[in-house]
């Protein structure tokens, strides 16, 4: 009920068509019910009495009624389309707007693919169900009821047969439908599993062939396919029971009415025309009943979608702007005062524990540590992407919770580990950092990030179009573009979260040198796997399992910190990446290859 | 295998716009080339399996249509044959009527039984056909060369198993019987109408013509809007996908407003086209229904006039029956045009499925097989029935009708190998290399230099254009592919695991391995430690390509899987993804354990791997430009030296 209320709010400006649609449909039903009635009159009073005038008059009325039916039907269709398409638009917009207010914690709660499903498939389901409801939900029962009333008006004794039939069919259908839906849910789960296993096989075909497991896979699949076959047969066996039951009921009604009706006509309690009308209503009533049960299934199927949409619409952002926000970040100092952090509020497991950290404005700080040591969690607190569970995070001396979020995030630029470029030109992508940046400023940022050198190699330079997901640039190029984009915001604090992992060591060093030279006042935090990336930092934080294991100059850490020493020695004694040295050459090769491909496509 | 995918032209797929519920609305033109041929083939497929059952189905359809026509005719019989005579004669004998009703009840019963039997049989026919098709598709697909999988996207292949099979199910189980039913109904109704009244039949025909014309017009309008709606829907979905994937970046750059602005634009366009498309689709029903009523009214007036004047011998009963036929006539006509569309749609799917079945499977003209062997004291190799742990190549020479045995050692020679994914464009040129048993050969070079391609050739995922590859002195073309691949271990850069337990995943390398062997392999691969820490240890279920494991753990499992197969020759494509130093050390140790004592070809990304190799091949643009040990290459001060010292200029 709550779900319906939440979704219902989004009907908004389409209330009028939403109300008019069922009204039109009801009018159409009235027309359709009246026609058999007039039909009876034509036969009884016209044909049997040889009254051509009567036939023409009633026939004319019928034509008018058909035209009225046409009009209401067309209008109903029009309003129905408008209402449902509009409702879908509002739902999509409301969800999208809502999602824009989400914090990182909210986004994590739903995966991005989960949000996509809600915005696309689920909305489409609701749109179809809504249209169906408007057009049929009122119409089918009304059609059934009017036909029933008419039947009762003609002859109550005969009409009571219908009532019995309707009750009987409803009960049978209720049970059958329940059974069938349960069966089919089961079948489709198995069916999905089967298709997933095919997908897995296709993805792993090299493994299958390398281990010569074709026969094994065939046997496995054959068994699964046989199993699916059995389940489907089972489910459908149940489903086909519906039709004969329906037919048997209809036919029984017809025969009963014929028998009783014949008696009544002969004893002048009923006219021939009335008998015919009754026979017509029989089909009307029972097919409407089928329609009602069908709508029922359809609507119940879309409730899952409705719930998922309502979830998104009611999700409250975990972050809120303060009432009187601080509008300026004074400097780039960062302080963590006894900070604890956990991703979920009810979890006792802290991701960060007792972090006390003070970074001066303008300092360059490296951060290293193994996977899961909470490096990313640490830096995410700085621009308030997540909120500390306990303790205070301060930037420029103020608690991050006191800042206007937009101000804070413009001044603390994060280059995320899992970064994305958007479809559009390179220039458009860069301007995400600062929408008023001139081309010259963009070029300068790119030079600092060592991106200019490959951009100018592209035939279209800065106007090169990045495809969706940034698939037409290499990993290293993408990272450099992301750094340039962050630089354009001209922040007081720049955070690079493993942002040069795909860039070769030499270029990595040049980027760091350029940053140091061009923006000496900018506080820089650099998370890296490679020891060479943090070697020249002023100080390095060593993270271990959510705690700060060491925070000192690289030289001192090398002397005293065990983890730092371990990483240093593994990487310096040949455990490192050969490939990274080869990176520069690789990049050049990749770029050339991609360009050739692009050109080929263009020619096409 | 990005490269191969790009190089081989993907099959040209026709994109058919589909509605969310999978149905194609009327008016959208779906074109299938050579539809009759595909239909014939599909029918042949169904009838060759279920011919007898299908015959029963056809009989059932005829029976049920006949029964329902009889039922409709009963209205006339009731009025003309019983009620009117009784009214006029004043007789009160209901005996004949009871008998007539009994007869019709029998007809009805037969009709219901026939349609039930028909539906019941169709379950077996349609589900059976789909099962057979699915199994045949899968079995055939397993035999296809790797090239097929490189050339076709996973999505395209999957859509055959899901969408195409689903539309086929609809066609076989619903559309086809309904189509047949409608056709038979139309024919029988037309015949019955003719027998009742010729002029009224003609009037009905004219009205049906008008109806078909009008609905055709509306359908084509709706269809064109529908195509527009699909396009708009695609754009909105694409935008949503992109922005949701990048939502965190949107937040970081405070880009919410701009993101919303563009979304609203696309969303409004979608609303516009969805509204139009649905509007015309909705109108179709009422228009048909009311034209149907009009046809009914016209027939009623004309029929009434005829009945009064006695023209054409039309009685009231006949007129009543005719009017019922008039109603029954429009329904199947509308149905046929609807079924026609979904049939065409299904044929497009069938076309794709058949073209998968027509794909040429991997050929194998190899005859040298791998057999268990015993090595005599004098070094002679003899075949053994039992498992010995030693293997030998069984080589039959046709020329002198002799069979020789060659111990499986792991000696690989490439001699002047040329290769290209497409004949016009060679990727590898004149590759020569010699790997003695137990040696480690490393390939280094930039992406696109052809490193991965070389590994695709030894196990014959692709066949070379020129030159020779010899395994223990035997040309690999002469070795049965299955035996060749069994003698090669492979660890790919991308780790692929299966939905099964950890135990089963490792056992994939050797299906009859004992639990002990699995543990041993896991220990060798350095995987035992983490596996035992998993909630269910070796019985932990992996889902979705092992998504519940970390990258490093997945690699360890892949190493264990290769270890249990215990092949003399190993092809390793080291992973490049950045894993932290500790995990990397564990993976590295596992790799080293695996490589010990085996001939190894490794596409190296790690410094230590490269340095410890017996021979390093530096590849550039498909040619080996330098070769030698680490020290030799460093002394040469060539490309390798440049790569190693990182002195290469980036440009």
Contacts between the chains, C-beta under 8 A, distances in Angstrom:
chain1	res1	chain2	res2	distance
A	28	B	286	6.7
A	32	B	289	7.6
A	32	B	293	7.9
A	35	B	293	5.9
A	35	B	296	7.6
A	35	B	297	8.0
A	39	B	296	7.8
A	39	B	300	6.6
A	39	B	323	7.4
A	42	B	300	5.5
A	42	B	301	7.8
A	42	B	304	5.8
A	43	B	304	7.7
A	43	B	316	6.4
A	43	B	319	7.5
A	43	B	320	6.9
A	46	B	304	5.4
A	46	B	308	7.9
A	47	B	304	4.7
A	47	B	307	5.0
A	47	B	308	6.2
A	47	B	316	5.6
A	47	B	319	7.0
A	48	B	316	6.5
A	50	B	308	4.8
A	52	B	304	7.4
A	52	B	305	6.2
A	52	B	308	6.0
A	55	B	300	7.7
A	55	B	301	5.8
A	55	B	304	4.2
A	55	B	305	6.9
A	55	B	308	7.8
A	56	B	301	6.8
A	59	B	297	5.6
A	59	B	300	6.3
A	59	B	301	4.2
A	59	B	304	7.6
A	62	B	293	7.4
A	62	B	297	4.5
A	62	B	300	7.5
A	63	B	294	6.7
A	63	B	297	5.6
A	65	B	293	7.8
A	66	B	290	4.8
A	66	B	293	4.2
A	66	B	294	5.1
A	66	B	297	6.5
A	67	B	290	7.4
A	69	B	286	7.0
A	69	B	289	7.2
A	69	B	290	4.9
A	69	B	293	6.7
A	70	B	286	6.1
A	70	B	287	6.7
A	70	B	290	4.0
A	72	B	286	7.7
A	73	B	283	7.4
A	73	B	285	7.0
A	73	B	286	2.3
A	73	B	287	7.3
A	73	B	289	6.7
A	73	B	290	6.4
A	74	B	283	5.1
A	74	B	286	5.7
A	74	B	287	7.1
A	76	B	282	7.4
A	76	B	286	7.1
A	77	B	279	6.3
A	77	B	281	7.9
A	77	B	282	2.9
A	77	B	283	4.4
A	77	B	284	8.0
A	77	B	285	7.2
A	77	B	286	6.2
A	78	B	279	5.2
A	78	B	282	7.1
A	78	B	283	7.1
A	80	B	278	7.3
A	80	B	282	5.5
A	81	B	274	7.8
A	81	B	275	5.4
A	81	B	276	7.7
A	81	B	277	7.8
A	81	B	278	3.5
A	81	B	279	4.0
A	81	B	281	7.7
A	81	B	282	5.4
A	82	B	275	5.5
A	82	B	279	7.3
A	84	B	278	6.7
A	85	B	271	5.3
A	85	B	274	4.1
A	85	B	275	4.1
A	85	B	278	6.0
A	86	B	271	6.4
A	86	B	275	7.3
A	88	B	271	7.3
A	88	B	274	6.9
A	89	B	267	5.6
A	89	B	268	7.0
A	89	B	270	7.0
A	89	B	271	3.9
A	89	B	274	8.0
A	92	B	236	7.5
A	92	B	267	5.4
A	93	B	263	7.5
A	93	B	264	6.4
A	93	B	267	5.7
A	96	B	240	7.6
A	96	B	260	6.5
A	96	B	263	5.2
A	96	B	267	7.6
A	97	B	260	6.3
A	99	B	244	7.6
A	99	B	247	6.8
A	100	B	250	7.4
A	100	B	256	4.0
A	100	B	259	6.6
A	100	B	260	5.8
A	101	B	256	7.6
A	102	B	247	7.3
A	102	B	251	7.8
A	103	B	251	7.6
A	104	B	248	6.2
A	104	B	251	6.7
A	107	B	247	5.4
A	107	B	248	6.2
A	107	B	251	7.7
A	112	B	244	4.3
A	112	B	245	5.0
A	112	B	247	6.4
A	113	B	244	7.7
A	115	B	240	7.9
A	115	B	244	4.7
A	115	B	247	7.6
A	116	B	237	7.6
A	116	B	240	5.6
A	116	B	241	5.2
A	116	B	244	5.1
A	119	B	240	4.9
A	119	B	244	7.4
A	120	B	236	7.7
A	120	B	237	5.0
A	120	B	240	6.2
A	121	B	20	7.3
A	124	B	20	4.4
A	125	B	20	7.1
A	127	B	274	7.6
A	128	B	20	6.5
A	128	B	21	6.9
A	131	B	278	6.8
A	131	B	282	7.9
A	135	B	282	7.2
A	195	B	158	7.0
A	195	B	161	5.6
A	195	B	162	5.4
A	196	B	499	7.1
A	196	B	544	7.9
A	197	B	499	6.6
A	198	B	138	6.8
A	198	B	158	6.8
A	198	B	161	5.1
A	199	B	154	6.7
A	199	B	158	5.4
A	200	B	496	7.8
A	200	B	498	6.0
A	200	B	499	6.2
A	200	B	545	6.8
A	201	B	138	7.8
A	201	B	142	7.9
A	202	B	141	7.8
A	202	B	149	6.4
A	202	B	154	5.3
A	202	B	157	5.3
A	202	B	158	6.9
A	203	B	154	6.1
A	203	B	496	6.0
A	203	B	545	7.0
A	204	B	496	3.6
A	204	B	497	7.9
A	204	B	498	6.9
A	204	B	545	8.0
A	205	B	146	6.6
A	205	B	149	4.7
A	206	B	1	8.0
A	206	B	146	6.4
A	206	B	461	7.0
A	206	B	490	7.4
A	206	B	492	6.1
A	206	B	496	7.6
A	207	B	490	7.7
A	207	B	492	7.1
A	207	B	496	5.0
A	207	B	508	7.5
A	208	B	142	7.2
A	209	B	146	6.4
A	209	B	459	7.8
A	209	B	461	6.8
A	209	B	485	6.5
A	210	B	459	6.3
A	210	B	485	5.8
A	210	B	488	7.0
A	210	B	489	7.8
A	210	B	490	4.2
A	211	B	485	7.3
A	211	B	486	7.8
A	211	B	508	6.1
A	211	B	509	6.1
A	211	B	561	7.9
A	211	B	565	6.6
A	212	B	481	8.0
A	212	B	482	4.5
A	212	B	485	5.0
A	212	B	486	5.3
A	213	B	508	6.6
A	213	B	511	7.9
A	214	B	142	4.1
A	214	B	143	6.7
A	216	B	511	6.4
A	217	B	138	7.9
A	217	B	142	5.8
A	218	B	138	6.7
A	218	B	139	4.9
A	218	B	142	5.6
A	221	B	135	6.9
A	221	B	138	4.6
A	221	B	139	7.6
A	222	B	135	5.3
A	222	B	138	7.8
A	222	B	139	7.5
A	225	B	131	5.4
A	225	B	134	5.0
A	225	B	135	5.0
A	225	B	138	7.4
A	226	B	131	6.8
A	228	B	131	7.2
A	229	B	127	5.4
A	229	B	128	6.9
A	229	B	130	7.7
A	229	B	131	4.1
A	232	B	123	7.8
A	232	B	127	4.8
A	233	B	123	5.5
A	233	B	124	6.8
A	233	B	127	5.4
A	236	B	123	4.6
A	236	B	127	7.1
A	236	B	173	8.0
A	237	B	120	7.2
A	237	B	123	6.5
A	240	B	116	6.9
A	240	B	119	4.1
A	240	B	120	6.2
A	240	B	123	6.9
A	243	B	115	6.6
A	243	B	116	7.3
A	243	B	119	6.5
A	244	B	112	5.0
A	244	B	113	8.0
A	244	B	115	6.9
A	244	B	116	4.6
A	247	B	108	7.8
A	247	B	111	7.4
A	247	B	112	5.0
A	247	B	115	7.1
A	248	B	108	7.9
A	248	B	112	5.7
A	251	B	71	7.0
A	251	B	105	7.5
A	251	B	108	4.1
A	251	B	112	7.3
A	254	B	71	7.3
A	255	B	101	5.6
A	255	B	104	6.7
A	255	B	105	5.7
A	255	B	108	7.4
A	258	B	74	7.2
A	258	B	78	5.3
A	258	B	101	6.2
A	259	B	97	7.3
A	259	B	98	7.4
A	259	B	101	5.6
A	262	B	78	6.6
A	262	B	82	6.1
A	262	B	83	5.5
A	262	B	86	7.7
A	262	B	94	7.2
A	262	B	97	5.7
A	263	B	94	6.9
A	265	B	83	5.1
A	265	B	87	7.0
A	266	B	83	6.6
A	266	B	86	4.9
A	266	B	87	6.4
A	266	B	92	6.9
A	272	B	79	5.8
A	272	B	83	6.3
A	272	B	84	7.6
A	272	B	316	7.1
A	272	B	320	8.0
A	275	B	79	7.8
A	275	B	83	7.8
A	276	B	75	7.2
A	276	B	79	7.9
A	276	B	320	5.6
A	279	B	75	6.6
A	369	B	580	7.9
A	370	B	580	4.3
A	370	B	581	7.2
A	370	B	582	5.2
A	370	B	583	7.5
A	371	B	550	7.0
A	371	B	552	7.9
A	371	B	579	6.9
A	371	B	580	4.4
A	371	B	583	6.5
A	383	B	252	7.3
A	385	B	248	7.7
A	385	B	251	7.0
A	385	B	252	7.3
A	405	B	254	7.7
A	406	B	254	4.6
A	409	B	251	7.5
A	409	B	252	6.3
A	409	B	253	7.5
A	409	B	254	5.5
A	410	B	254	6.5
A	413	B	252	7.6
A	414	B	252	5.3
A	416	B	248	6.1
A	416	B	249	6.4
A	416	B	252	6.5
A	418	B	248	7.7
A	419	B	249	6.5
A	420	B	245	6.0
A	420	B	246	4.1
A	420	B	249	5.5
A	422	B	242	6.2
A	422	B	243	7.9
A	422	B	246	6.1
A	423	B	242	6.3
A	432	B	249	7.6
A	432	B	253	4.8
A	432	B	255	5.9
A	433	B	253	6.5
A	435	B	258	7.7
A	450	B	650	7.9
A	453	B	650	7.0
A	453	B	651	6.5
A	457	B	651	7.8
A	468	B	238	6.9
A	468	B	241	7.9
A	468	B	242	5.4
A	469	B	242	7.3
A	469	B	245	7.3
A	485	B	253	7.8
A	489	B	253	7.3
A	498	B	578	7.2
A	501	B	578	4.7
A	504	B	646	6.9
A	504	B	650	6.9
A	505	B	646	5.6
A	506	B	646	5.2
A	506	B	648	8.0
A	506	B	650	6.5
A	507	B	650	5.6
A	529	B	578	5.2
A	529	B	580	6.2
A	529	B	581	7.0
A	566	B	581	7.7
A	567	B	581	5.1
A	570	B	581	5.1
A	570	B	584	8.0
A	570	B	585	6.2
A	571	B	581	6.6
A	574	B	607	4.8
A	574	B	608	4.4
A	574	B	611	6.0
A	575	B	581	6.9
A	575	B	584	6.9
A	575	B	585	6.5
A	575	B	588	6.8
A	575	B	606	7.1
A	575	B	607	7.0
A	575	B	608	5.8
A	576	B	606	7.3
A	576	B	607	5.1
A	577	B	576	7.8
A	577	B	605	6.0
A	577	B	606	6.2
A	577	B	607	6.7
A	578	B	444	6.7
A	578	B	604	6.1
A	578	B	605	6.0
A	578	B	606	5.8
A	578	B	607	4.4
A	578	B	609	7.4
A	578	B	610	4.9
A	578	B	643	7.6
A	578	B	644	7.3
A	579	B	576	6.0
A	579	B	604	7.9
A	579	B	605	4.0
A	579	B	606	7.7
A	581	B	643	5.7
A	581	B	644	6.1
A	581	B	645	7.2
A	581	B	646	4.1
A	581	B	648	7.9
A	582	B	444	6.8
A	582	B	445	7.6
A	582	B	446	6.3
A	582	B	643	4.6
A	582	B	648	7.6
A	584	B	646	7.5
A	584	B	648	5.0
A	584	B	649	7.1
A	584	B	650	3.8
A	585	B	446	4.4
A	585	B	642	7.9
A	585	B	643	6.5
A	585	B	648	5.0
A	586	B	446	4.3
A	586	B	447	4.7
A	587	B	650	6.8
A	588	B	446	7.4
A	588	B	650	7.0
A	588	B	651	6.3
A	589	B	446	4.0
A	589	B	447	5.6
A	589	B	448	5.0
A	589	B	449	7.1
A	590	B	446	7.8
A	590	B	447	5.3
A	590	B	448	6.7
A	593	B	447	7.8
A	593	B	448	5.1
A	597	B	6	6.2
